[in-house]
Amino acid sequence: MGRRPPITNRVRELRDQNGEMTQAQLGKAIGVTRQTIIAIEQNRYSPSLETAFLIARLFDVCLDDVFQWNDEGQT
Amino acid sequence: MAFHEKSAWLMAVSLLLAGGLYYWVVVTLSIEVNRPVPPLVPLVVAYTVLLTVLAVVGHIAIAVLAPRNSSSVLDERERLIARRASHAASYVMGVGTLVSLGIYLFYQSGDLLFHSVFASLMLSQISEYLVQIVYFRTSV
């Protein structure tokens, strides 16, 4: 409980680049709550593969452009 | 705060309040008669009614105050939180049941067995909502 997942992301940055989309709008578009988007952006939750792909497809980028594995986060 | 987190807070507080009142009466009566009182049907009914009223009124209040979120179904993170909290609560119930059986072995009191199992059930439910709240506020 409380361990941060070793995955970082650029969701916040991509939202800003796409017309300053709000967390609520992104959440609605991919079928999760605003609080889950907040948790993803703060690296408190690693989304499922399906949600990760939905986010990448929504922003029209590759999965790697949204999520990155962070080796330091594993310790 | 998401609807389901508010709901977890409401249920945790309601269970603590109703359970606290229930066991305050049980302990007070038991001290008066100097032995564990038998399970009292009116008291169990009062506990159930109080808990139901608190839960229903509380959820209506939450829904009225934030109508946009009130009908939201659990998303993937909330489902994971619910599953982990339920898993943790099952351990509390299991340990409580073992302790209750131990109490029965030593005291041979069916009344005490009822109270300890009922307490285990309450603690299990309370812990489920508390674990949910912790997961909602930290990493999952």
Backbone of each chain as ProteinMPNN parsed JSONL, in Angstrom:
{"seq_chain_A": "MGRRPPITNRVRELRDQNGEMTQAQLGKAIGVTRQTIIAIEQNRYSPSLETAFLIARLFDVCLDDVFQWNDEGQT", "coords_chain_A": {"N_chain_A": [[0.838, -1.193, 0.0], [0.63, 2.154, -0.941], [3.003, 2.271, -2.378], [4.626, 3.784, -5.049], [3.921, 3.282, -8.504], [6.366, 2.107, -10.941], [6.203, 3.733, -13.22], [6.178, 6.464, -15.334], [4.474, 9.318, -16.767], [3.166, 11.35, -19.514], [0.742, 12.542, -19.492], [-0.476, 14.87, -18.492], [0.948, 16.86, -19.845], [0.291, 16.225, -22.505], [-2.414, 16.687, -22.442], [-2.457, 19.436, -22.128], [-1.296, 20.16, -24.53], [-3.266, 19.482, -26.275], [-5.394, 21.424, -26.746], [-5.782, 22.242, -24.114], [-7.251, 20.305, -22.71], [-9.524, 19.252, -20.217], [-9.182, 17.417, -17.085], [-11.524, 16.123, -16.45], [-12.788, 15.984, -18.94], [-11.029, 14.324, -20.339], [-11.211, 12.036, -18.768], [-13.908, 11.36, -19.151], [-13.869, 10.805, -21.863], [-12.405, 8.45, -22.023], [-13.606, 6.792, -20.268], [-13.197, 6.78, -17.439], [-13.022, 8.066, -14.025], [-12.576, 11.548, -13.056], [-10.936, 11.652, -10.872], [-9.394, 9.39, -11.186], [-7.885, 10.053, -13.422], [-6.418, 12.119, -12.271], [-4.97, 10.618, -10.392], [-3.456, 9.038, -12.138], [-1.905, 11.0, -13.442], [-0.423, 11.919, -11.3], [1.205, 9.829, -10.833], [0.204, 7.884, -9.101], [-1.249, 5.771, -9.751], [-1.197, 3.095, -12.003], [-2.552, 2.784, -15.107], [-4.783, 0.365, -16.686], [-3.822, -1.746, -19.474], [-5.593, -1.407, -21.556], [-6.787, 1.092, -21.003], [-4.512, 2.664, -21.116], [-3.861, 2.43, -23.846], [-6.154, 3.62, -24.9], [-5.813, 6.257, -24.06], [-3.46, 6.934, -25.435], [-4.338, 6.627, -28.101], [-6.324, 8.54, -28.185], [-4.855, 10.9, -28.027], [-3.456, 10.583, -30.278], [-0.869, 9.432, -30.425], [2.061, 7.307, -29.86], [2.153, 4.544, -27.538], [4.484, 4.573, -26.026], [5.073, 7.225, -26.088], [3.439, 8.286, -24.267], [3.565, 6.831, -21.835], [6.267, 5.941, -19.72], [8.781, 3.683, -18.652], [10.2, 3.744, -15.471], [13.138, 3.106, -14.039], [14.158, 3.898, -11.569], [11.957, 4.153, -10.002], [11.375, 1.627, -9.155], [12.696, 0.892, -6.861]], "CA_chain_A": [[0.0, 0.0, 0.0], [1.35, 3.408, -0.93], [4.179, 2.249, -3.252], [4.334, 4.376, -6.354], [4.298, 2.407, -9.617], [7.58, 2.589, -11.617], [5.845, 4.216, -14.561], [5.862, 7.893, -15.395], [3.663, 9.589, -17.961], [3.094, 12.731, -20.009], [-0.682, 12.798, -19.734], [-0.736, 16.288, -18.224], [1.549, 17.619, -20.948], [-0.49, 15.96, -23.717], [-3.702, 17.397, -22.294], [-2.199, 20.862, -22.39], [-1.012, 20.326, -25.974], [-4.491, 19.232, -27.043], [-6.441, 22.4, -26.438], [-5.977, 22.314, -22.67], [-8.336, 19.401, -22.329], [-9.588, 19.117, -18.754], [-9.11, 16.041, -16.577], [-12.875, 15.558, -16.547], [-13.054, 15.661, -20.353], [-10.238, 13.137, -20.68], [-11.815, 10.905, -18.059], [-15.169, 11.009, -19.825], [-13.549, 10.257, -23.191], [-11.869, 7.081, -21.944], [-14.448, 5.989, -19.368], [-12.766, 6.717, -16.031], [-13.382, 9.286, -13.307], [-11.567, 12.615, -13.012], [-9.985, 11.303, -9.805], [-8.456, 8.396, -11.719], [-6.939, 10.811, -14.257], [-5.513, 12.811, -11.337], [-4.068, 9.595, -9.841], [-2.509, 8.652, -13.203], [-0.961, 12.116, -13.651], [0.459, 12.044, -10.128], [1.894, 8.528, -10.705], [-0.302, 7.109, -7.971], [-1.983, 4.63, -10.309], [-0.851, 2.688, -13.369], [-3.796, 2.342, -15.738], [-4.758, -0.905, -17.413], [-3.299, -1.639, -20.834], [-6.684, -0.892, -22.39], [-6.907, 2.537, -20.759], [-3.286, 3.286, -21.628], [-4.014, 2.536, -25.305], [-7.204, 4.611, -25.178], [-5.22, 7.59, -23.891], [-2.529, 7.152, -26.553], [-5.12, 6.788, -29.34], [-7.035, 9.818, -28.099], [-3.904, 11.973, -28.336], [-2.836, 10.224, -31.558], [0.58, 9.207, -30.227], [2.372, 5.924, -29.475], [2.074, 4.274, -26.103], [5.758, 5.008, -25.435], [5.088, 8.687, -25.969], [2.614, 8.663, -23.103], [4.047, 6.17, -20.611], [7.672, 5.533, -19.726], [9.213, 2.881, -17.51], [11.2, 4.466, -14.687], [13.85, 2.128, -13.205], [14.348, 4.418, -10.207], [10.705, 3.969, -9.26], [11.239, 0.246, -8.694], [13.33, 0.695, -5.556]], "C_chain_A": [[0.875, 1.246, 0.0], [2.578, 3.43, -1.826], [3.807, 2.833, -4.613], [4.757, 3.434, -7.469], [5.488, 2.981, -10.375], [7.312, 3.073, -13.039], [5.522, 5.707, -14.483], [5.049, 8.15, -16.67], [3.646, 11.073, -18.297], [1.645, 13.139, -20.248], [-1.006, 14.283, -19.561], [-0.267, 17.154, -19.405], [0.713, 17.452, -22.23], [-1.861, 16.628, -23.648], [-3.531, 18.864, -22.654], [-1.979, 21.118, -23.878], [-2.267, 20.143, -26.827], [-5.619, 20.149, -26.571], [-6.775, 22.497, -24.972], [-7.214, 21.526, -22.234], [-8.352, 19.236, -20.801], [-9.489, 17.638, -18.357], [-10.471, 15.36, -16.687], [-13.196, 15.144, -17.98], [-12.29, 14.406, -20.764], [-10.848, 11.893, -20.025], [-13.077, 10.417, -18.747], [-14.882, 10.324, -21.159], [-13.065, 8.808, -23.118], [-12.586, 6.227, -20.905], [-13.896, 5.769, -17.968], [-13.128, 8.037, -15.351], [-12.242, 10.309, -13.368], [-10.5, 12.28, -11.983], [-8.967, 10.268, -10.287], [-7.436, 9.067, -12.636], [-5.929, 11.535, -13.37], [-4.492, 11.81, -10.787], [-3.034, 9.149, -10.871], [-1.451, 9.748, -13.367], [0.022, 12.265, -12.493], [1.251, 10.76, -9.868], [1.46, 7.752, -9.471], [-1.052, 5.874, -8.453], [-1.501, 4.353, -11.729], [-2.114, 2.155, -14.03], [-3.647, 0.975, -16.397], [-4.209, -0.662, -18.818], [-4.343, -1.013, -21.76], [-6.813, 0.625, -22.236], [-5.686, 3.273, -21.288], [-3.381, 3.468, -23.146], [-5.07, 3.578, -25.673], [-6.65, 6.026, -25.075], [-4.305, 7.912, -25.083], [-3.29, 7.409, -27.858], [-5.839, 8.136, -29.36], [-6.118, 10.982, -28.478], [-3.144, 11.707, -29.638], [-1.313, 10.124, -31.447], [0.79, 7.727, -29.89], [2.302, 5.782, -27.957], [3.321, 4.782, -25.377], [5.837, 6.525, -25.269], [4.275, 9.165, -24.773], [3.207, 8.1, -21.81], [5.499, 5.727, -20.776], [7.962, 4.726, -18.468], [10.33, 3.618, -16.784], [11.872, 3.485, -13.732], [14.027, 2.594, -11.767], [13.114, 4.194, -9.346], [10.528, 2.585, -8.691], [11.773, 0.042, -7.29], [12.495, 1.276, -4.436]], "O_chain_A": [[1.762, 1.383, 0.843], [3.158, 4.497, -2.03], [2.822, 2.437, -5.237], [5.835, 2.843, -7.399], [5.629, 4.201, -10.459], [8.112, 2.842, -13.945], [4.703, 6.143, -13.674], [4.96, 7.286, -17.542], [4.045, 11.924, -17.502], [1.359, 13.978, -21.101], [-1.715, 14.875, -20.375], [-0.978, 18.039, -19.883], [0.462, 18.421, -22.946], [-2.399, 17.076, -24.661], [-4.338, 19.45, -23.376], [-2.406, 22.136, -24.421], [-2.318, 20.599, -27.969], [-6.647, 19.698, -26.067], [-7.912, 22.798, -24.608], [-8.079, 22.014, -21.506], [-7.299, 19.096, -20.178], [-9.685, 16.741, -19.176], [-10.558, 14.168, -16.981], [-13.795, 14.095, -18.214], [-12.828, 13.535, -21.447], [-10.977, 10.842, -20.653], [-13.289, 9.215, -18.906], [-15.571, 9.376, -21.538], [-13.29, 8.03, -24.044], [-12.219, 5.073, -20.685], [-14.095, 4.709, -17.374], [-13.495, 9.006, -16.016], [-11.102, 9.975, -13.689], [-9.32, 12.573, -12.175], [-7.817, 10.269, -9.848], [-6.261, 8.7, -12.634], [-4.736, 11.566, -13.672], [-3.299, 12.107, -10.719], [-1.875, 8.91, -10.53], [-0.255, 9.463, -13.424], [1.162, 12.686, -12.687], [1.886, 10.613, -8.824], [2.263, 7.042, -8.865], [-1.446, 5.029, -7.649], [-1.409, 5.264, -12.553], [-2.688, 1.172, -13.56], [-2.538, 0.496, -16.632], [-4.142, 0.474, -19.288], [-4.02, -0.202, -22.627], [-6.935, 1.348, -23.225], [-5.8, 4.367, -21.84], [-3.029, 4.523, -23.672], [-4.905, 4.326, -26.637], [-6.971, 6.889, -25.892], [-4.363, 8.999, -25.657], [-2.93, 8.301, -28.626], [-5.95, 8.784, -30.4], [-6.534, 11.923, -29.154], [-2.298, 12.502, -30.048], [-0.577, 10.664, -32.272], [-0.169, 6.988, -29.664], [2.381, 6.757, -27.21], [3.243, 5.337, -24.281], [6.57, 7.035, -24.422], [4.41, 10.305, -24.328], [3.333, 8.813, -20.814], [5.9, 5.214, -21.82], [7.47, 5.029, -17.38], [11.293, 4.065, -17.407], [11.274, 3.071, -12.739], [14.044, 1.777, -10.847], [13.205, 4.063, -8.125], [9.657, 2.359, -7.851], [11.351, -0.883, -6.596], [12.884, 1.197, -3.271]]}, "seq_chain_B": "MAFHEKSAWLMAVSLLLAGGLYYWVVVTLSIEVNRPVPPLVPLVVAYTVLLTVLAVVGHIAIAVLAPRNSSSVLDERERLIARRASHAASYVMGVGTLVSLGIYLFYQSGDLLFHSVFASLMLSQISEYLVQIVYFRTSV", "coords_chain_B": {"N_chain_B": [[-13.518, 15.15, -4.506], [-14.303, 11.797, -5.262], [-17.5, 10.198, -5.905], [-17.6, 7.579, -4.907], [-15.593, 7.548, -3.015], [-16.549, 9.372, -1.169], [-18.785, 7.939, -0.435], [-17.546, 5.765, 0.822], [-16.409, 7.027, 3.071], [-18.771, 7.876, 4.312], [-20.022, 5.393, 4.9], [-18.113, 4.217, 6.575], [-18.106, 5.978, 8.774], [-20.817, 5.782, 9.525], [-21.019, 3.059, 10.199], [-19.204, 2.956, 12.328], [-20.48, 4.647, 14.126], [-23.092, 3.451, 14.508], [-22.308, 0.858, 15.281], [-20.747, 1.477, 17.51], [-22.689, 2.56, 19.241], [-24.33, 0.305, 19.528], [-22.607, -1.56, 20.84], [-21.993, -0.1, 23.081], [-24.405, -0.106, 24.489], [-24.68, -2.91, 24.864], [-22.373, -3.526, 26.404], [-22.796, -1.88, 28.638], [-25.217, -2.958, 29.698], [-24.312, -5.549, 30.206], [-22.42, -5.125, 32.19], [-24.096, -4.267, 34.207], [-25.633, -6.576, 34.835], [-23.632, -8.256, 35.375], [-22.649, -10.272, 33.688], [-22.288, -11.594, 30.314], [-24.803, -10.181, 28.332], [-27.61, -11.776, 26.732], [-28.041, -12.036, 23.112], [-29.95, -9.355, 21.934], [-32.909, -8.984, 20.326], [-34.442, -6.586, 19.733], [-32.402, -4.701, 19.945], [-30.603, -5.443, 17.938], [-32.247, -5.047, 15.753], [-32.66, -2.292, 16.006], [-30.046, -1.404, 15.564], [-29.7, -2.21, 12.893], [-31.709, -0.729, 11.599], [-30.9, 1.905, 12.211], [-28.402, 1.994, 10.928], [-29.185, 1.577, 8.275], [-30.809, 3.829, 7.817], [-28.945, 5.926, 8.183], [-27.167, 5.328, 6.091], [-28.814, 5.495, 3.785], [-29.925, 8.122, 3.913], [-27.561, 9.577, 4.002], [-26.352, 8.903, 1.527], [-28.235, 9.97, -0.218], [-27.934, 12.66, 0.396], [-25.272, 13.066, -0.443], [-25.591, 12.602, -3.171], [-27.34, 14.659, -3.867], [-25.812, 16.909, -3.321], [-23.702, 16.621, -5.107], [-24.671, 16.06, -7.922], [-23.729, 15.352, -10.48], [-21.797, 13.347, -10.248], [-23.084, 11.303, -9.022], [-24.296, 9.097, -10.243], [-22.31, 7.637, -11.243], [-20.663, 4.731, -12.374], [-18.42, 2.19, -11.032], [-15.08, 2.799, -11.923], [-12.07, 1.426, -13.504], [-9.937, 1.769, -11.644], [-11.296, 2.226, -9.262], [-12.646, -0.178, -9.026], [-10.503, -1.905, -8.616], [-9.59, -0.924, -6.182], [-11.822, -1.5, -4.566], [-11.758, -4.283, -4.68], [-9.289, -4.906, -3.471], [-9.678, -3.845, -0.935], [-11.795, -5.382, -0.037], [-10.525, -7.822, 0.068], [-8.66, -7.354, 2.119], [-10.46, -6.942, 4.218], [-11.538, -9.454, 4.453], [-9.569, -10.865, 5.778], [-9.659, -9.647, 8.283], [-12.186, -10.452, 9.102], [-11.762, -13.215, 9.145], [-9.736, -13.536, 11.117], [-11.131, -12.457, 13.28], [-13.199, -14.319, 13.511], [-11.749, -16.6, 14.217], [-10.724, -15.766, 16.704], [-13.136, -15.464, 18.044], [-14.034, -18.11, 18.11], [-12.057, -19.143, 19.734], [-12.637, -17.766, 22.081], [-15.093, -18.919, 22.647], [-14.293, -21.548, 23.116], [-12.945, -21.275, 25.518], [-14.778, -20.026, 27.276], [-17.288, -21.128, 26.849], [-19.678, -19.863, 26.14], [-22.497, -19.084, 24.47], [-23.697, -16.629, 24.111], [-21.585, -14.823, 24.324], [-20.181, -15.695, 22.146], [-21.893, -14.95, 20.038], [-21.791, -12.133, 20.309], [-19.068, -11.641, 19.858], [-18.646, -12.603, 17.261], [-20.401, -10.973, 15.855], [-19.221, -8.52, 16.361], [-16.851, -8.944, 15.001], [-17.787, -9.032, 12.397], [-18.714, -6.405, 12.115], [-16.278, -4.995, 12.477], [-14.865, -5.966, 10.322], [-16.328, -4.922, 8.17], [-16.01, -2.185, 8.671], [-13.228, -1.955, 8.448], [-12.94, -2.559, 5.766], [-14.018, -0.298, 4.467], [-12.309, 1.661, 5.495], [-9.825, 0.871, 4.472], [-10.369, 1.198, 1.782], [-10.582, 4.003, 1.709], [-7.961, 4.738, 2.354], [-6.594, 3.711, 0.115], [-7.845, 5.22, -1.882], [-6.69, 7.66, -1.326], [-3.998, 7.296, -1.528], [-1.394, 5.548, -3.328], [-2.365, 2.974, -5.631]], "CA_chain_B": [[-13.59, 13.772, -4.022], [-15.227, 11.007, -6.076], [-18.7, 9.721, -5.218], [-17.353, 6.329, -4.182], [-14.785, 7.857, -1.825], [-17.492, 9.957, -0.208], [-19.608, 6.826, 0.037], [-16.732, 4.983, 1.768], [-16.359, 7.815, 4.304], [-20.102, 7.824, 4.932], [-20.273, 4.063, 5.449], [-17.199, 3.994, 7.707], [-18.603, 6.76, 9.918], [-22.111, 5.204, 9.933], [-20.76, 1.783, 10.873], [-18.574, 3.254, 13.62], [-21.51, 5.245, 14.99], [-24.107, 2.446, 14.85], [-21.635, -0.218, 16.024], [-20.365, 2.033, 18.814], [-23.9, 2.638, 20.063], [-24.758, -1.064, 19.815], [-21.757, -2.185, 21.861], [-22.099, 0.69, 24.318], [-25.575, -0.656, 25.19], [-24.377, -4.301, 25.255], [-21.394, -3.527, 27.502], [-23.447, -1.283, 29.812], [-26.156, -3.95, 30.254], [-23.535, -6.688, 30.704], [-21.817, -4.71, 33.473], [-25.197, -4.206, 35.197], [-26.035, -7.929, 35.266], [-22.378, -8.945, 35.707], [-22.386, -11.382, 32.764], [-22.668, -11.142, 28.967], [-26.248, -10.244, 28.07], [-27.904, -12.524, 25.506], [-28.357, -11.157, 21.972], [-31.271, -8.743, 22.086], [-33.47, -8.75, 18.986], [-34.743, -5.157, 19.489], [-31.151, -3.953, 19.779], [-30.08, -5.762, 16.603], [-33.143, -4.363, 14.803], [-32.365, -0.85, 16.101], [-28.751, -1.208, 14.886], [-29.914, -2.352, 11.445], [-32.509, 0.409, 11.118], [-30.059, 3.106, 12.288], [-27.387, 1.917, 9.87], [-29.871, 1.752, 6.991], [-31.237, 5.232, 7.697], [-27.738, 6.742, 7.986], [-26.62, 5.058, 4.756], [-29.721, 5.996, 2.741], [-29.989, 9.588, 3.992], [-26.229, 10.073, 3.642], [-26.132, 8.785, 0.076], [-29.106, 10.955, -0.881], [-27.288, 13.969, 0.588], [-24.094, 13.115, -1.33], [-26.078, 12.7, -4.556], [-27.936, 15.987, -4.075], [-24.737, 17.906, -3.298], [-22.869, 16.47, -6.319], [-25.496, 15.205, -8.788], [-23.022, 14.897, -11.685], [-21.024, 12.126, -9.999], [-23.836, 10.35, -8.211], [-24.702, 7.88, -10.943], [-21.14, 7.037, -11.895], [-20.334, 3.353, -12.01], [-17.023, 2.066, -10.648], [-14.139, 2.655, -13.03], [-11.108, 0.338, -13.269], [-9.178, 2.018, -10.415], [-12.206, 2.04, -8.129], [-12.902, -1.624, -8.911], [-9.297, -2.475, -8.013], [-9.61, -0.516, -4.764], [-12.877, -2.276, -3.893], [-11.313, -5.675, -4.585], [-8.217, -4.998, -2.469], [-10.256, -3.567, 0.389], [-12.581, -6.566, 0.307], [-9.537, -8.848, 0.404], [-8.141, -7.029, 3.455], [-11.545, -7.136, 5.18], [-11.753, -10.898, 4.658], [-8.612, -11.276, 6.807], [-10.179, -9.169, 9.571], [-13.295, -11.35, 9.449], [-11.188, -14.528, 9.458], [-9.083, -13.459, 12.434], [-12.205, -12.254, 14.255], [-13.9, -15.595, 13.695], [-10.852, -17.478, 14.988], [-10.718, -15.26, 18.086], [-14.46, -15.78, 18.602], [-14.055, -19.545, 18.403], [-11.2, -19.303, 20.908], [-13.405, -17.289, 23.244], [-16.11, -19.937, 22.953], [-13.615, -22.722, 23.701], [-12.554, -20.996, 26.909], [-15.891, -19.582, 28.136], [-18.488, -21.936, 26.562], [-20.834, -18.964, 26.191], [-23.078, -18.782, 23.161], [-23.956, -15.182, 24.053], [-20.302, -14.186, 24.034], [-19.846, -16.074, 20.761], [-22.681, -14.085, 19.162], [-21.274, -10.763, 20.357], [-17.734, -11.529, 19.257], [-18.768, -12.769, 15.803], [-21.06, -9.755, 15.356], [-18.19, -7.475, 16.392], [-15.913, -9.237, 13.906], [-18.455, -8.617, 11.16], [-18.68, -4.93, 12.07], [-14.887, -4.56, 12.269], [-14.509, -6.324, 8.956], [-16.948, -3.932, 7.274], [-15.363, -0.884, 8.905], [-11.875, -1.998, 7.881], [-13.069, -2.53, 4.304], [-14.193, 1.096, 4.02], [-11.103, 2.419, 5.839], [-8.784, 0.507, 3.497], [-10.764, 1.883, 0.536], [-10.237, 5.431, 1.839], [-6.487, 4.841, 2.267], [-6.211, 3.498, -1.295], [-8.296, 6.381, -2.663], [-5.852, 8.836, -1.034], [-2.587, 7.011, -1.82], [-1.202, 4.785, -4.569], [-2.993, 1.651, -5.655]], "C_chain_B": [[-14.653, 13.007, -4.818], [-16.393, 10.496, -5.233], [-18.393, 8.49, -4.363], [-16.445, 6.536, -2.971], [-15.672, 8.482, -0.748], [-18.348, 8.865, 0.414], [-18.848, 5.988, 1.067], [-16.621, 5.706, 3.102], [-17.681, 7.709, 5.062], [-20.336, 6.475, 5.611], [-19.374, 3.769, 6.653], [-17.708, 4.72, 8.95], [-19.917, 6.168, 10.438], [-21.91, 3.909, 10.7], [-20.128, 2.002, 12.244], [-19.618, 3.779, 14.61], [-22.515, 4.183, 15.46], [-23.487, 1.316, 15.679], [-21.227, 0.234, 17.413], [-21.554, 2.092, 19.753], [-24.355, 1.245, 20.491], [-23.933, -1.657, 20.961], [-21.699, -1.378, 23.154], [-23.274, 0.152, 25.149], [-25.27, -2.067, 25.699], [-23.432, -4.338, 26.466], [-22.021, -2.963, 28.773], [-24.384, -2.289, 30.482], [-25.392, -5.131, 30.869], [-22.877, -6.356, 32.046], [-22.888, -4.709, 34.571], [-25.553, -5.586, 35.727], [-24.816, -8.815, 35.57], [-22.138, -10.23, 34.891], [-22.765, -10.904, 31.358], [-24.18, -11.266, 28.751], [-26.491, -11.083, 26.809], [-28.159, -11.558, 24.343], [-29.782, -10.647, 22.083], [-31.808, -8.365, 20.705], [-33.787, -7.258, 18.763], [-33.485, -4.324, 19.249], [-30.543, -4.189, 18.393], [-30.924, -5.06, 15.533], [-32.843, -2.865, 14.798], [-31.051, -0.531, 15.385], [-28.944, -1.219, 13.371], [-30.663, -1.147, 10.877], [-31.659, 1.682, 11.114], [-29.034, 3.139, 11.156], [-28.006, 2.167, 8.498], [-30.258, 3.209, 6.767], [-30.031, 6.132, 7.427], [-27.194, 6.579, 6.562], [-27.497, 5.678, 3.667], [-29.737, 7.528, 2.729], [-28.639, 10.194, 3.549], [-25.983, 10.011, 2.153], [-27.019, 9.75, -0.71], [-28.46, 12.334, -0.788], [-26.082, 14.117, -0.343], [-24.538, 13.329, -2.778], [-26.65, 14.082, -4.85], [-26.838, 17.053, -4.165], [-23.844, 17.826, -4.544], [-23.584, 15.561, -7.302], [-24.768, 14.644, -10.012], [-22.341, 13.545, -11.476], [-21.855, 10.993, -9.418], [-24.197, 9.054, -8.923], [-23.511, 7.146, -11.556], [-20.911, 5.607, -11.418], [-18.854, 3.3, -11.66], [-16.147, 2.004, -11.896], [-13.064, 1.638, -12.63], [-10.321, 0.522, -11.971], [-10.058, 1.774, -9.191], [-12.547, 0.562, -7.923], [-11.716, -2.322, -8.248], [-9.25, -2.159, -6.517], [-10.632, -1.345, -3.992], [-12.428, -3.718, -3.678], [-10.237, -5.837, -3.506], [-8.755, -4.771, -1.066], [-11.062, -4.767, 0.877], [-11.655, -7.705, 0.745], [-9.0, -8.615, 1.819], [-9.211, -7.3, 4.519], [-11.785, -8.621, 5.463], [-10.776, -11.437, 5.712], [-9.108, -10.859, 8.197], [-11.304, -10.088, 10.036], [-12.767, -12.722, 9.854], [-10.544, -14.554, 10.834], [-10.137, -13.301, 13.53], [-12.956, -13.539, 14.545], [-13.052, -16.566, 14.518], [-10.819, -17.067, 16.461], [-12.042, -15.617, 18.769], [-14.546, -17.255, 18.976], [-13.19, -19.847, 19.629], [-11.917, -18.882, 22.18], [-14.445, -18.329, 23.645], [-15.476, -21.165, 23.609], [-13.308, -22.5, 25.182], [-13.753, -20.716, 27.811], [-17.185, -20.356, 27.927], [-19.767, -21.088, 26.605], [-21.302, -18.629, 24.78], [-23.348, -17.298, 22.999], [-22.679, -14.42, 23.669], [-19.872, -14.479, 22.586], [-20.587, -15.174, 19.779], [-22.068, -12.686, 19.116], [-19.921, -10.64, 19.66], [-17.781, -11.713, 17.737], [-19.408, -11.523, 15.175], [-20.05, -8.599, 15.316], [-17.187, -7.678, 15.255], [-16.49, -8.781, 12.572], [-18.414, -7.098, 11.011], [-17.271, -4.432, 11.766], [-14.423, -4.836, 10.849], [-15.065, -5.297, 7.967], [-16.277, -2.57, 7.411], [-13.975, -0.867, 8.256], [-11.928, -1.953, 6.354], [-13.181, -1.087, 3.805], [-12.958, 1.941, 4.339], [-9.97, 2.13, 4.849], [-9.094, 1.17, 2.147], [-10.323, 3.347, 0.576], [-8.723, 5.624, 1.698], [-6.042, 4.692, 0.817], [-6.65, 4.679, -2.172], [-7.322, 7.549, -2.513], [-4.369, 8.583, -1.322], [-2.49, 6.256, -3.146], [-1.943, 3.466, -4.477], [-2.391, 0.842, -6.795]], "O_chain_B": [[-15.761, 13.503, -5.023], [-16.289, 10.378, -4.012], [-18.869, 8.377, -3.233], [-16.523, 5.778, -2.004], [-15.556, 8.156, 0.434], [-18.603, 8.86, 1.618], [-19.423, 5.551, 2.064], [-16.726, 5.077, 4.155], [-17.711, 7.486, 6.272], [-20.791, 6.417, 6.753], [-19.809, 3.153, 7.626], [-17.737, 4.153, 10.042], [-20.113, 6.062, 11.648], [-22.549, 3.683, 11.727], [-20.472, 1.318, 13.208], [-19.628, 3.398, 15.78], [-22.759, 4.036, 16.658], [-24.075, 0.872, 16.665], [-21.34, -0.52, 18.38], [-21.448, 1.721, 20.922], [-24.717, 1.021, 21.647], [-24.484, -2.187, 21.926], [-21.386, -1.926, 24.211], [-23.153, -0.024, 26.361], [-25.573, -2.383, 26.85], [-23.659, -5.08, 27.422], [-21.807, -3.496, 29.862], [-24.346, -2.453, 31.701], [-25.775, -5.648, 31.918], [-22.791, -7.209, 32.929], [-22.626, -5.097, 35.71], [-25.754, -5.756, 36.929], [-24.959, -9.97, 35.97], [-21.491, -11.16, 35.373], [-23.485, -9.916, 31.22], [-24.76, -12.331, 28.964], [-25.65, -11.093, 25.909], [-28.46, -10.386, 24.57], [-30.711, -11.424, 22.301], [-31.23, -7.531, 20.008], [-33.44, -6.714, 17.714], [-33.49, -3.376, 18.465], [-30.037, -3.263, 17.758], [-30.397, -4.549, 14.545], [-32.777, -2.239, 13.741], [-30.946, 0.478, 14.688], [-28.425, -0.359, 12.658], [-30.308, -0.616, 9.825], [-31.682, 2.447, 10.15], [-28.825, 4.169, 10.514], [-27.436, 2.872, 7.665], [-30.066, 3.756, 5.681], [-30.081, 6.996, 6.551], [-26.813, 7.554, 5.914], [-26.99, 6.308, 2.739], [-29.584, 8.152, 1.679], [-28.596, 11.187, 2.822], [-25.461, 10.961, 1.57], [-26.607, 10.282, -1.741], [-28.437, 13.085, -1.764], [-25.893, 15.166, -0.957], [-23.95, 14.122, -3.514], [-26.471, 14.615, -5.945], [-26.919, 17.977, -4.975], [-23.295, 18.837, -4.984], [-23.169, 14.421, -7.506], [-25.139, 13.589, -10.526], [-22.301, 12.707, -12.377], [-21.39, 9.857, -9.329], [-24.386, 8.024, -8.277], [-23.674, 6.168, -12.286], [-20.96, 5.315, -10.224], [-18.111, 4.238, -11.947], [-16.436, 1.246, -12.822], [-13.133, 1.054, -11.549], [-10.06, -0.454, -11.266], [-9.614, 1.186, -8.205], [-12.717, 0.108, -6.791], [-11.895, -3.219, -7.424], [-8.915, -3.014, -5.698], [-10.347, -1.834, -2.899], [-12.684, -4.306, -2.627], [-10.271, -6.787, -2.725], [-8.331, -5.433, -0.118], [-11.016, -5.123, 2.054], [-11.966, -8.452, 1.673], [-8.897, -9.548, 2.616], [-8.907, -7.824, 5.591], [-12.183, -8.998, 6.565], [-11.114, -12.359, 6.454], [-8.993, -11.615, 9.161], [-11.372, -10.459, 11.208], [-13.269, -13.326, 10.803], [-10.773, -15.472, 11.621], [-10.046, -13.934, 14.581], [-13.309, -13.816, 15.692], [-13.56, -17.261, 15.398], [-10.88, -17.914, 17.352], [-12.06, -16.023, 19.931], [-15.07, -17.605, 20.033], [-13.537, -20.693, 20.453], [-11.824, -19.543, 23.214], [-14.654, -18.589, 24.83], [-16.041, -21.748, 24.535], [-13.401, -23.421, 25.992], [-13.758, -21.115, 28.976], [-18.096, -20.254, 28.748], [-20.811, -21.556, 27.059], [-20.598, -17.979, 24.007], [-23.245, -16.758, 21.897], [-22.688, -13.521, 22.828], [-19.286, -13.635, 21.907], [-20.004, -14.69, 18.809], [-21.852, -12.122, 18.043], [-19.66, -9.662, 18.96], [-17.04, -11.052, 17.009], [-19.002, -11.081, 14.1], [-20.027, -7.809, 14.372], [-16.733, -6.72, 14.63], [-15.787, -8.22, 11.731], [-18.121, -6.57, 9.937], [-17.08, -3.565, 10.914], [-13.688, -4.049, 10.253], [-14.37, -4.86, 7.05], [-16.008, -1.889, 6.422], [-13.595, 0.104, 7.602], [-11.048, -1.369, 5.721], [-12.519, -0.702, 2.841], [-12.592, 2.826, 3.566], [-9.247, 3.038, 4.441], [-8.19, 1.644, 1.459], [-9.765, 3.865, -0.391], [-8.262, 6.542, 1.02], [-5.206, 5.46, 0.341], [-5.93, 5.088, -3.083], [-7.141, 8.335, -3.443], [-3.572, 9.52, -1.36], [-3.396, 6.321, -3.977], [-2.126, 2.911, -3.393], [-2.773, -0.309, -7.003]]}, "name": "protein", "num_of_chains": 2, "seq": "MGRRPPITNRVRELRDQNGEMTQAQLGKAIGVTRQTIIAIEQNRYSPSLETAFLIARLFDVCLDDVFQWNDEGQTMAFHEKSAWLMAVSLLLAGGLYYWVVVTLSIEVNRPVPPLVPLVVAYTVLLTVLAVVGHIAIAVLAPRNSSSVLDERERLIARRASHAASYVMGVGTLVSLGIYLFYQSGDLLFHSVFASLMLSQISEYLVQIVYFRTSV"}
